Amino acid sequence: MTDSYVALDVETTGLDFKRDKIIEIGMVKVRSGETIDRFESFVNPGRILEARISELTGIQDRQLEGAPDIGEILPDVMRFIGDDILIGHGILFDYAFVKRAAVNRRLTFEKEGIDTLRLAKAFLPDLKSRGLGFLCEYYGIEHNAHRAFSDAKAASDLYQKLAMLYYRGNEAAFEPVRLLYQAKRETPITIPQKEQLYKLLDRHKLKVDYQVEKLTRNEASRLIGRLLAEYGR
């Protein structure tokens, strides 16, 4: 049984790995089954949050305005994780967002992990839900849903509960596996793109939900194309 690990959770602007951004990251470091450290931070995504995301998470734009962007905080995140195994509920989702951020900054981030969602599906097939909130209620685990640190801590507690109940005789199911997600580096917005975008916004007196300086080259291209199609040059 793995009793030393980092439980990880991220909150994001949406579910699309290529287009959405991290807005909060939370982690719990566990040694010999005991929590010894924690990490939590808001992350500025460079865009205004959709109402549905604020409603889901309770996170507001004003809380993100002065937060670091992912590039500033990523070295601390990777130091906190170190060589540890990752644990989370649907851990590949959280890993993929962090890995994409790492790849964009030419950093290597290859990890093994244990997915509490996969464990719940294997050992609790008759429950009406294997969502983290439902399972926390089922087992009496304290949980503030859709906030990164609380979700990470809840996943850690859930893992320990499932291990206590099902590890013996099912050891292979609790072995960490390599987390597989292929991410291609995204390049930042180019100077000509910035100039063209600022001119379009000024000419048509437009406001956008994105911070122009934080756009990627592909994001800028899509936005410029959409503005040209709608408003012309």
Accessible surface in RSA format (square Angstrom, percent):
REM  Atomic radii and reference values for relative SASA: ProtOr
REM  Chains: A
REM  Algorithm: Lee & Richards
REM  Probe-radius: 1.40
REM  Slices: 20
REM RES _ NUM      All-atoms   Total-Side   Main-Chain    Non-polar    All polar
REM                ABS   REL    ABS   REL    ABS   REL    ABS   REL    ABS   REL
RES MET A   1   100.49  52.0  54.10  35.8  46.39 110.5  35.11  29.8  65.39  86.6
RES THR A   2    21.32  15.2  13.35  13.5   7.97  19.0  11.78  15.8   9.54  14.4
RES ASP A   3    65.23  45.7  63.20  62.9   2.03   4.8  11.67  27.5  53.56  53.4
RES SER A   4    38.99  32.9  31.57  42.1   7.42  17.1  21.88  46.6  17.11  24.0
RES TYR A   5     0.45   0.2   0.45   0.3   0.00   0.0   0.45   0.3   0.00   0.0
RES VAL A   6     0.00   0.0   0.00   0.0   0.00   0.0   0.00   0.0   0.00   0.0
RES ALA A   7     0.00   0.0   0.00   0.0   0.00   0.0   0.00   0.0   0.00   0.0
RES LEU A   8     1.22   0.7   0.00   0.0   1.22   3.1   0.00   0.0   1.22   3.3
RES ASP A   9    19.78  13.9  19.78  19.7   0.00   0.0   1.10   2.6  18.68  18.6
RES VAL A  10     6.06   4.0   0.00   0.0   6.06  14.6   0.00   0.0   6.06  16.4
RES GLU A  11    14.20   8.2  13.05   9.9   1.14   2.7   1.14   2.2  13.05  10.7
RES THR A  12    12.01   8.5   4.93   5.0   7.07  16.9   0.00   0.0  12.01  18.2
RES THR A  13     7.44   5.3   5.35   5.4   2.09   5.0   5.35   7.2   2.09   3.2
RES GLY A  14     3.41   4.2   0.00   N/A   3.41   4.2   3.41   9.4   0.00   0.0
RES LEU A  15   146.18  81.4 129.54  92.7  16.64  41.8 129.98  91.3  16.20  43.6
RES ASP A  16    64.78  45.4  56.00  55.7   8.78  20.8  25.86  60.9  38.92  38.8
RES PHE A  17    57.30  28.7  54.76  33.9   2.54   6.6  54.76  33.2   2.54   7.3
RES LYS A  18   138.07  67.4 135.01  82.8   3.06   7.3  77.74  70.0  60.33  64.3
RES ARG A  19   124.74  52.4 124.65  63.5   0.09   0.2  29.85  40.8  94.89  57.5
RES ASP A  20    24.57  17.2  19.79  19.7   4.79  11.3   0.00   0.0  24.57  24.5
RES LYS A  21    45.55  22.2  43.28  26.6   2.28   5.4  30.10  27.1  15.45  16.5
RES ILE A  22     8.88   5.1   4.60   3.4   4.28  10.3   4.60   3.3   4.28  11.6
RES ILE A  23     0.00   0.0   0.00   0.0   0.00   0.0   0.00   0.0   0.00   0.0
RES GLU A  24     7.85   4.5   7.85   5.9   0.00   0.0   0.12   0.2   7.73   6.3
RES ILE A  25     0.24   0.1   0.24   0.2   0.00   0.0   0.24   0.2   0.00   0.0
RES GLY A  26     0.00   0.0   0.00   N/A   0.00   0.0   0.00   0.0   0.00   0.0
RES MET A  27     0.00   0.0   0.00   0.0   0.00   0.0   0.00   0.0   0.00   0.0
RES VAL A  28     0.00   0.0   0.00   0.0   0.00   0.0   0.00   0.0   0.00   0.0
RES LYS A  29    29.55  14.4  29.55  18.1   0.00   0.0  20.54  18.5   9.01   9.6
RES VAL A  30     0.01   0.0   0.01   0.0   0.00   0.0   0.01   0.0   0.00   0.0
RES ARG A  31    82.81  34.8  79.93  40.7   2.89   6.9  37.72  51.6  45.09  27.3
RES SER A  32    85.37  72.1  67.16  89.6  18.21  42.0  31.66  67.4  53.70  75.2
RES GLY A  33    24.70  30.5   0.00   N/A  24.70  30.5  14.59  40.0  10.11  22.6
RES GLU A  34   119.64  68.7 118.70  89.8   0.94   2.2  41.63  80.5  78.01  63.7
RES THR A  35    65.59  46.6  36.91  37.4  28.68  68.3  29.32  39.4  36.27  54.8
RES ILE A  36   100.76  57.3  64.49  48.0  36.27  87.4  72.50  52.2  28.26  76.7
RES ASP A  37    66.70  46.7  60.12  59.8   6.58  15.6  12.54  29.5  54.17  54.0
RES ARG A  38   125.02  52.5 110.82  56.5  14.20  33.8  49.46  67.6  75.56  45.8
RES PHE A  39    36.12  18.1  31.49  19.5   4.63  12.0  36.12  21.9   0.00   0.0
RES GLU A  40    87.41  50.2  62.64  47.4  24.77  59.0  24.95  48.3  62.46  51.0
RES SER A  41    25.87  21.9  15.45  20.6  10.42  24.0  17.40  37.1   8.47  11.9
RES PHE A  42    52.68  26.4  46.75  29.0   5.94  15.4  46.75  28.3   5.94  17.0
RES VAL A  43     0.94   0.6   0.94   0.8   0.00   0.0   0.94   0.8   0.00   0.0
RES ASN A  44    14.91  10.3  10.70  10.3   4.21  10.1   0.01   0.0  14.90  14.4
RES PRO A  45    13.34   9.7   1.27   1.2  12.06  43.9   5.38   4.4   7.96  49.4
RES GLY A  46     2.41   3.0   0.00   N/A   2.41   3.0   0.19   0.5   2.22   5.0
RES ARG A  47    36.08  15.1  24.69  12.6  11.39  27.1  13.76  18.8  22.32  13.5
RES ILE A  48    96.68  55.0  88.76  66.1   7.92  19.1  89.28  64.3   7.41  20.1
RES LEU A  49    12.81   7.1   0.12   0.1  12.69  31.9   0.90   0.6  11.91  32.0
RES GLU A  50    96.71  55.5  87.49  66.2   9.23  22.0  43.66  84.4  53.06  43.3
RES ALA A  51    71.75  66.0  57.09  88.1  14.66  33.4  63.71  89.7   8.05  21.3
RES ARG A  52   135.12  56.7 126.97  64.7   8.15  19.4  66.30  90.6  68.81  41.7
RES ILE A  53     7.09   4.0   7.09   5.3   0.00   0.0   7.09   5.1   0.00   0.0
RES SER A  54    16.71  14.1  14.93  19.9   1.78   4.1  10.22  21.8   6.48   9.1
RES GLU A  55   144.61  83.0 109.65  83.0  34.97  83.3  52.33 101.2  92.28  75.3
RES LEU A  56    94.82  52.8  75.73  54.2  19.09  48.0  82.14  57.7  12.68  34.1
RES THR A  57     9.76   6.9   1.94   2.0   7.82  18.6   3.30   4.4   6.46   9.8
RES GLY A  58    42.98  53.0   0.00   N/A  42.98  53.0  28.95  79.5  14.03  31.4
RES ILE A  59     0.00   0.0   0.00   0.0   0.00   0.0   0.00   0.0   0.00   0.0
RES GLN A  60    63.24  35.4  63.24  46.2   0.00   0.0  10.55  22.5  52.69  40.0
RES ASP A  61    50.15  35.1  46.03  45.8   4.12   9.7  23.95  56.4  26.20  26.1
RES ARG A  62   175.20  73.6 155.81  79.4  19.40  46.2  61.62  84.2 113.59  68.8
RES GLN A  63    67.42  37.7  49.48  36.2  17.94  42.7  23.17  49.3  44.25  33.6
RES LEU A  64     4.49   2.5   4.49   3.2   0.00   0.0   4.49   3.2   0.00   0.0
RES GLU A  65   128.47  73.8 104.30  78.9  24.18  57.6  43.23  83.6  85.25  69.6
RES GLY A  66    79.97  98.6   0.00   N/A  79.97  98.6  43.46 119.3  36.51  81.8
RES ALA A  67    18.06  16.6   2.11   3.3  15.95  36.3   8.28  11.7   9.78  25.9
RES PRO A  68    43.56  31.7  39.15  35.7   4.41  16.0  43.34  35.8   0.22   1.4
RES ASP A  69    38.21  26.8  37.90  37.7   0.31   0.7   7.94  18.7  30.27  30.2
RES ILE A  70    27.70  15.8  27.41  20.4   0.28   0.7  27.41  19.7   0.28   0.8
RES GLY A  71    23.79  29.3   0.00   N/A  23.79  29.3  11.31  31.1  12.48  28.0
RES GLU A  72   116.95  67.1  90.60  68.5  26.35  62.7  45.60  88.2  71.36  58.3
RES ILE A  73    11.42   6.5   9.83   7.3   1.59   3.8  11.42   8.2   0.00   0.0
RES LEU A  74     0.47   0.3   0.47   0.3   0.00   0.0   0.47   0.3   0.00   0.0
RES PRO A  75    55.07  40.1  49.50  45.1   5.56  20.2  54.42  44.9   0.65   4.0
RES ASP A  76    60.55  42.4  56.49  56.2   4.05   9.6   9.98  23.5  50.56  50.4
RES VAL A  77     0.08   0.1   0.08   0.1   0.00   0.0   0.08   0.1   0.00   0.0
RES MET A  78    41.70  21.6  33.79  22.4   7.91  18.8  32.59  27.7   9.11  12.1
RES ARG A  79   167.49  70.3 142.94  72.9  24.55  58.5  80.26 109.7  87.23  52.9
RES PHE A  80    21.78  10.9  14.22   8.8   7.56  19.7  21.41  13.0   0.37   1.1
RES ILE A  81     1.20   0.7   0.66   0.5   0.54   1.3   0.66   0.5   0.54   1.5
RES GLY A  82    39.65  48.9   0.00   N/A  39.65  48.9  28.13  77.2  11.53  25.8
RES ASP A  83   149.28 104.6 118.46 117.9  30.82  72.9  38.19  89.9 111.09 110.8
RES ASP A  84    20.93  14.7  17.09  17.0   3.83   9.1   3.79   8.9  17.14  17.1
RES ILE A  85    39.84  22.7  37.74  28.1   2.11   5.1  38.51  27.7   1.33   3.6
RES LEU A  86     0.00   0.0   0.00   0.0   0.00   0.0   0.00   0.0   0.00   0.0
RES ILE A  87     0.00   0.0   0.00   0.0   0.00   0.0   0.00   0.0   0.00   0.0
RES GLY A  88     0.25   0.3   0.00   N/A   0.25   0.3   0.25   0.7   0.00   0.0
RES HIS A  89    37.05  20.2  16.00  11.1  21.05  53.8  16.00  16.5  21.05  24.5
RES GLY A  90    17.48  21.6   0.00   N/A  17.48  21.6  16.53  45.4   0.95   2.1
RES ILE A  91     2.29   1.3   2.29   1.7   0.00   0.0   2.29   1.7   0.00   0.0
RES LEU A  92    80.03  44.6  79.98  57.2   0.05   0.1  79.98  56.2   0.05   0.1
RES PHE A  93    57.23  28.6  54.02  33.5   3.21   8.3  54.91  33.3   2.32   6.6
RES ASP A  94     4.42   3.1   4.42   4.4   0.00   0.0   0.00   0.0   4.42   4.4
RES TYR A  95     0.00   0.0   0.00   0.0   0.00   0.0   0.00   0.0   0.00   0.0
RES ALA A  96     0.07   0.1   0.07   0.1   0.00   0.0   0.07   0.1   0.00   0.0
RES PHE A  97     7.42   3.7   4.28   2.7   3.14   8.2   4.47   2.7   2.95   8.5
RES VAL A  98     0.24   0.2   0.24   0.2   0.00   0.0   0.24   0.2   0.00   0.0
RES LYS A  99    13.54   6.6  13.54   8.3   0.00   0.0   6.85   6.2   6.69   7.1
RES ARG A 100    20.84   8.8  20.84  10.6   0.00   0.0  11.43  15.6   9.41   5.7
RES ALA A 101     7.80   7.2   4.71   7.3   3.09   7.0   7.35  10.3   0.45   1.2
RES ALA A 102     0.00   0.0   0.00   0.0   0.00   0.0   0.00   0.0   0.00   0.0
RES VAL A 103    29.98  19.7  27.19  24.6   2.80   6.7  28.74  25.0   1.25   3.4
RES ASN A 104    27.09  18.7  18.00  17.4   9.08  21.9   5.95  14.3  21.14  20.4
RES ARG A 105    93.97  39.5  74.82  38.1  19.15  45.6  39.11  53.5  54.85  33.2
RES ARG A 106   181.81  76.3 146.29  74.6  35.52  84.6  67.53  92.3 114.28  69.3
RES LEU A 107    71.84  40.0  64.13  45.9   7.71  19.4  66.98  47.0   4.85  13.1
RES THR A 108   112.71  80.2  90.60  91.8  22.11  52.7  58.05  78.0  54.65  82.6
RES PHE A 109     9.82   4.9   5.35   3.3   4.47  11.6   7.48   4.5   2.33   6.7
RES GLU A 110    85.13  48.9  61.10  46.2  24.03  57.2  37.82  73.2  47.31  38.6
RES LYS A 111    22.45  10.9  16.73  10.3   5.72  13.6  12.44  11.2  10.01  10.7
RES GLU A 112    83.50  47.9  79.92  60.5   3.57   8.5  20.73  40.1  62.77  51.2
RES GLY A 113     0.58   0.7   0.00   N/A   0.58   0.7   0.11   0.3   0.46   1.0
RES ILE A 114     0.16   0.1   0.00   0.0   0.16   0.4   0.16   0.1   0.00   0.0
RES ASP A 115    30.39  21.3  28.87  28.7   1.52   3.6   8.63  20.3  21.76  21.7
RES THR A 116     0.00   0.0   0.00   0.0   0.00   0.0   0.00   0.0   0.00   0.0
RES LEU A 117    46.24  25.8  46.24  33.1   0.00   0.0  46.24  32.5   0.00   0.0
RES ARG A 118    93.73  39.4  89.33  45.5   4.40  10.5  65.15  89.0  28.58  17.3
RES LEU A 119     0.08   0.0   0.08   0.1   0.00   0.0   0.08   0.1   0.00   0.0
RES ALA A 120     0.00   0.0   0.00   0.0   0.00   0.0   0.00   0.0   0.00   0.0
RES LYS A 121   114.78  56.0 102.95  63.2  11.84  28.2  54.86  49.4  59.92  63.8
RES ALA A 122    59.37  54.6  26.65  41.1  32.72  74.4  37.48  52.8  21.89  58.0
RES PHE A 123    38.48  19.3  22.94  14.2  15.54  40.4  26.22  15.9  12.26  35.1
RES LEU A 124    14.51   8.1  10.86   7.8   3.65   9.2  14.51  10.2   0.00   0.0
RES PRO A 125    85.30  62.2  66.14  60.3  19.16  69.7  67.63  55.8  17.67 109.8
RES ASP A 126   141.34  99.0 108.93 108.4  32.40  76.6  40.79  96.0 100.55 100.3
RES LEU A 127    31.73  17.7  25.09  18.0   6.64  16.7  26.16  18.4   5.57  15.0
RES LYS A 128   184.38  89.9 139.15  85.4  45.23 107.7  92.80  83.5  91.58  97.6
RES SER A 129    38.05  32.2  31.98  42.7   6.08  14.0  23.77  50.6  14.29  20.0
RES ARG A 130    63.44  26.6  57.49  29.3   5.95  14.2   4.90   6.7  58.54  35.5
RES GLY A 131    32.93  40.6   0.00   N/A  32.93  40.6  30.61  84.0   2.32   5.2
RES LEU A 132    22.73  12.7  18.11  13.0   4.62  11.6  18.11  12.7   4.62  12.4
RES GLY A 133    34.77  42.9   0.00   N/A  34.77  42.9  22.09  60.6  12.68  28.4
RES PHE A 134    55.93  28.0  46.05  28.5   9.88  25.7  49.71  30.1   6.22  17.8
RES LEU A 135     0.00   0.0   0.00   0.0   0.00   0.0   0.00   0.0   0.00   0.0
RES CYS A 136     2.14   1.6   2.03   2.3   0.11   0.2   2.03   5.1   0.11   0.1
RES GLU A 137   145.38  83.5 120.53  91.2  24.85  59.2  51.14  98.9  94.24  76.9
RES TYR A 138   114.45  53.4  81.11  46.1  33.34  86.7  51.72  38.9  62.73  77.3
RES TYR A 139    42.14  19.7  16.20   9.2  25.94  67.5  19.91  15.0  22.23  27.4
RES GLY A 140    68.83  84.9   0.00   N/A  68.83  84.9  35.68  97.9  33.15  74.2
RES ILE A 141    26.35  15.0  13.36  10.0  12.99  31.3  17.61  12.7   8.74  23.7
RES GLU A 142   164.36  94.4 143.15 108.3  21.22  50.5  66.01 127.7  98.35  80.3
RES HIS A 143    45.14  24.7  10.25   7.1  34.89  89.2   7.78   8.0  37.36  43.5
RES ASN A 144    92.76  64.0  86.64  83.7   6.12  14.7  28.12  67.7  64.64  62.5
RES ALA A 145    48.39  44.5  34.98  54.0  13.41  30.5  34.98  49.3  13.41  35.5
RES HIS A 146    75.16  41.1  74.34  51.7   0.83   2.1  45.18  46.6  29.99  34.9
RES ARG A 147    57.43  24.1  57.43  29.3   0.00   0.0  13.07  17.9  44.36  26.9
RES ALA A 148     0.00   0.0   0.00   0.0   0.00   0.0   0.00   0.0   0.00   0.0
RES PHE A 149    35.31  17.7  34.50  21.4   0.80   2.1  34.50  20.9   0.80   2.3
RES SER A 150    20.78  17.6  17.09  22.8   3.69   8.5  14.17  30.2   6.61   9.3
RES ASP A 151    11.79   8.3  11.02  11.0   0.77   1.8   0.51   1.2  11.28  11.3
RES ALA A 152     0.30   0.3   0.00   0.0   0.30   0.7   0.30   0.4   0.00   0.0
RES LYS A 153    65.07  31.7  65.07  39.9   0.00   0.0  39.51  35.6  25.57  27.2
RES ALA A 154     0.12   0.1   0.00   0.0   0.12   0.3   0.00   0.0   0.12   0.3
RES ALA A 155     1.82   1.7   1.82   2.8   0.00   0.0   1.82   2.6   0.00   0.0
RES SER A 156     0.68   0.6   0.68   0.9   0.00   0.0   0.00   0.0   0.68   1.0
RES ASP A 157    42.65  29.9  36.38  36.2   6.28  14.8  13.47  31.7  29.18  29.1
RES LEU A 158     0.00   0.0   0.00   0.0   0.00   0.0   0.00   0.0   0.00   0.0
RES TYR A 159     0.00   0.0   0.00   0.0   0.00   0.0   0.00   0.0   0.00   0.0
RES GLN A 160    54.13  30.3  49.88  36.5   4.25  10.1  16.61  35.3  37.52  28.5
RES LYS A 161    65.72  32.1  61.35  37.6   4.36  10.4  24.95  22.5  40.77  43.4
RES LEU A 162     0.00   0.0   0.00   0.0   0.00   0.0   0.00   0.0   0.00   0.0
RES ALA A 163     3.52   3.2   0.00   0.0   3.52   8.0   0.00   0.0   3.52   9.3
RES MET A 164   131.56  68.1  95.68  63.3  35.88  85.4  65.37  55.6  66.19  87.7
RES LEU A 165    85.05  47.4  54.02  38.6  31.03  78.0  56.37  39.6  28.68  77.2
RES TYR A 166    59.09  27.6  56.81  32.3   2.28   5.9  37.99  28.5  21.10  26.0
RES TYR A 167    51.47  24.0  51.34  29.2   0.14   0.4  34.41  25.9  17.06  21.0
RES ARG A 168   221.19  92.9 202.35 103.2  18.84  44.9  78.27 107.0 142.92  86.6
RES GLY A 169    63.75  78.6   0.00   N/A  63.75  78.6  34.10  93.6  29.65  66.4
RES ASN A 170    55.91  38.6  48.46  46.8   7.46  18.0   8.50  20.4  47.42  45.8
RES GLU A 171    75.42  43.3  74.11  56.1   1.30   3.1  35.51  68.7  39.90  32.6
RES ALA A 172    88.23  81.1  69.30 106.9  18.93  43.1  72.58 102.2  15.65  41.4
RES ALA A 173    27.49  25.3  18.11  27.9   9.38  21.3  25.58  36.0   1.91   5.0
RES PHE A 174     1.82   0.9   0.27   0.2   1.55   4.0   0.37   0.2   1.45   4.1
RES GLU A 175    93.67  53.8  93.01  70.4   0.65   1.6  33.03  63.9  60.64  49.5
RES PRO A 176    29.81  21.7  15.84  14.4  13.96  50.8  15.84  13.1  13.96  86.8
RES VAL A 177    78.88  51.9  74.62  67.6   4.26  10.3  78.88  68.5   0.00   0.0
RES ARG A 178   147.81  62.1 131.67  67.1  16.15  38.5  46.15  63.1 101.67  61.6
RES LEU A 179    10.16   5.7   9.12   6.5   1.04   2.6  10.09   7.1   0.06   0.2
RES LEU A 180   111.71  62.2  97.05  69.4  14.66  36.8  98.37  69.1  13.34  35.9
RES TYR A 181    34.70  16.2  29.58  16.8   5.12  13.3  30.32  22.8   4.38   5.4
RES GLN A 182   151.80  84.9 133.00  97.2  18.80  44.8  64.46 137.2  87.34  66.2
RES ALA A 183    20.78  19.1   0.09   0.1  20.69  47.1   1.45   2.0  19.33  51.2
RES LYS A 184   176.37  86.0 167.34 102.7   9.03  21.5 114.62 103.2  61.75  65.8
RES ARG A 185    81.24  34.1  64.18  32.7  17.06  40.6  26.55  36.3  54.69  33.1
RES GLU A 186    25.25  14.5  16.75  12.7   8.50  20.2  10.53  20.4  14.72  12.0
RES THR A 187    54.56  38.8  50.79  51.5   3.78   9.0  44.82  60.2   9.75  14.7
RES PRO A 188    87.80  64.0  80.75  73.6   7.04  25.6  83.67  69.1   4.13  25.6
RES ILE A 189    12.35   7.0   1.54   1.1  10.81  26.1   1.54   1.1  10.81  29.3
RES THR A 190    42.21  30.0  35.96  36.5   6.25  14.9  39.34  52.8   2.87   4.3
RES ILE A 191   119.94  68.3 117.36  87.4   2.57   6.2 117.36  84.5   2.57   7.0
RES PRO A 192    91.99  67.0  86.55  78.9   5.44  19.8  88.35  72.9   3.64  22.6
RES GLN A 193    25.75  14.4  25.75  18.8   0.00   0.0  15.92  33.9   9.83   7.5
RES LYS A 194    53.42  26.1  53.42  32.8   0.00   0.0  15.36  13.8  38.06  40.5
RES GLU A 195    95.47  54.8  90.79  68.7   4.68  11.1  33.22  64.2  62.25  50.8
RES GLN A 196    63.79  35.7  60.14  43.9   3.65   8.7  26.24  55.9  37.55  28.5
RES LEU A 197     0.00   0.0   0.00   0.0   0.00   0.0   0.00   0.0   0.00   0.0
RES TYR A 198   100.44  46.9  97.23  55.3   3.21   8.4  82.43  61.9  18.01  22.2
RES LYS A 199   128.75  62.8 122.94  75.4   5.81  13.8  72.78  65.5  55.97  59.6
RES LEU A 200     3.83   2.1   3.83   2.7   0.00   0.0   3.83   2.7   0.00   0.0
RES LEU A 201    20.11  11.2  17.83  12.8   2.28   5.7  18.32  12.9   1.78   4.8
RES ASP A 202    99.26  69.5  91.76  91.3   7.50  17.7  26.12  61.5  73.14  72.9
RES ARG A 203   130.48  54.8 104.97  53.5  25.51  60.7  48.04  65.6  82.44  50.0
RES HIS A 204    48.56  26.5  29.50  20.5  19.06  48.8  20.70  21.3  27.86  32.4
RES LYS A 205   168.61  82.3 137.43  84.3  31.18  74.2 115.52 104.0  53.10  56.6
RES LEU A 206    39.42  22.0  25.29  18.1  14.13  35.5  26.85  18.9  12.57  33.8
RES LYS A 207   204.26  99.6 170.23 104.5  34.02  81.0 117.16 105.5  87.10  92.8
RES VAL A 208    38.96  25.6  16.06  14.5  22.90  55.2  21.32  18.5  17.63  47.8
RES ASP A 209    85.96  60.2  79.80  79.4   6.16  14.6  10.97  25.8  74.99  74.8
RES TYR A 210    68.19  31.8  58.51  33.3   9.68  25.2  21.16  15.9  47.03  58.0
RES GLN A 211    81.02  45.3  74.93  54.8   6.08  14.5  38.37  81.7  42.64  32.3
RES VAL A 212    11.58   7.6   6.68   6.0   4.90  11.8   6.68   5.8   4.90  13.3
RES GLU A 213    98.92  56.8  79.90  60.4  19.02  45.3  52.73 102.0  46.19  37.7
RES LYS A 214    78.04  38.1  54.03  33.2  24.02  57.2  51.04  45.9  27.00  28.8
RES LEU A 215     6.48   3.6   3.33   2.4   3.15   7.9   3.44   2.4   3.04   8.2
RES THR A 216    14.18  10.1  14.15  14.3   0.03   0.1  13.81  18.6   0.37   0.6
RES ARG A 217   127.52  53.5 127.48  65.0   0.03   0.1  15.09  20.6 112.43  68.1
RES ASN A 218    88.67  61.1  86.44  83.5   2.23   5.4  10.17  24.5  78.50  75.9
RES GLU A 219    11.65   6.7   7.68   5.8   3.98   9.5   7.30  14.1   4.36   3.6
RES ALA A 220     0.00   0.0   0.00   0.0   0.00   0.0   0.00   0.0   0.00   0.0
RES SER A 221    61.67  52.1  53.01  70.8   8.66  19.9  17.07  36.4  44.60  62.5
RES ARG A 222    91.56  38.4  79.18  40.4  12.37  29.5  52.06  71.1  39.50  23.9
RES LEU A 223     5.82   3.2   5.42   3.9   0.40   1.0   5.50   3.9   0.33   0.9
RES ILE A 224    12.89   7.3  12.89   9.6   0.00   0.0  12.89   9.3   0.00   0.0
RES GLY A 225    36.21  44.7   0.00   N/A  36.21  44.7  30.81  84.5   5.40  12.1
RES ARG A 226   132.61  55.7 124.43  63.4   8.18  19.5  61.79  84.4  70.82  42.9
RES LEU A 227    11.66   6.5  11.66   8.3   0.00   0.0  11.66   8.2   0.00   0.0
RES LEU A 228    43.93  24.5  35.57  25.4   8.36  21.0  35.66  25.0   8.27  22.3
RES ALA A 229    93.32  85.8  50.13  77.4  43.19  98.3  62.33  87.8  30.99  82.1
RES GLU A 230   119.32  68.5  85.53  64.7  33.80  80.5  36.06  69.8  83.26  68.0
RES TYR A 231    93.66  43.7  66.33  37.7  27.32  71.1  47.22  35.5  46.43  57.2
RES GLY A 232    30.36  37.4   0.00   N/A  30.36  37.4  28.01  76.9   2.34   5.2
RES ARG A 233   189.40  79.5 166.75  85.0  22.65  53.9  80.97 110.7 108.43  65.7
END  Absolute sums over single chains surface
CHAIN  1 A    12342.4       9944.5       2397.9       6428.0       5914.4
END  Absolute sums over all chains
TOTAL         12342.4       9944.5       2397.9       6428.0       5914.4
